[in-house]
């Protein structure tokens, strides 16, 4: 089947066929390639989100990827315990960002940036291109 | 002067407005998303035309009403075009560089439109990426760089003044790819 032969064909079909014959849906190429590197897919998505937007909070990340806040909270807290992320309250919201004192901070950010460039355009638009610059109150969209 | 019609392009509309403003001795500079649309050949599409002008708003309103624009909130709207026009408060600034002189211009139907240059427009977009983490603006900065000649040394010097060299690396790496 053509869908197994090349990256673009896989992405177009939205499935991947493993050697065992099992058909798996593909959310993005990064899910297949890197989730084990970060322990699991939710941890990977949290880190990509934070690298992309500079910071992130539990409900914001959960809403962006349509996953449960509980799953996000577990991964963010695990990453914080390991010293990869730090958190700070802004009002009632706990914002997480990459620990500025992390020894591999530069390398981690570079890796995440590279991964962000490998995400297909449609997924990039959907998950990583929220407008962050201000829009005047009352301005028509 | 041409009439404003449905088929009037962004550039033509900008020229019509600039010409009318000049008839009233009003100078204005085109900034923001419309400049990005022009420099990226509409890869990024903005329906706002933002002009910075030091002129009194009542004088601007008079000139715009002669063209058939009505003020709706802060936007000027016209029945024959989907484009809206705004005159945000000046001066023109990019990050901490304020005020700046616009270094770009465009001739449309004999009218010179002052605007940000491609390099200034890249810096304007990067400022939103630096200070608001707006990745849409990072993309726009990259698209301008792909379509127009930009002065990378000038951008690097500006980012250094803004103490944003680390975030500039993201842009520099992306334009290398």
Interface residues (C-beta under 8 A of the other chain):
Chain A: X52 X53 X54 X55 X113 X117 X128 X129 X130 X131 X132 X133 X134 X136 X138 X139 X140
Chain B: X73 X74 X75 X84 X128 X132 X133 X134 X135 X136 X137 X139 X170 X173 X174 X177
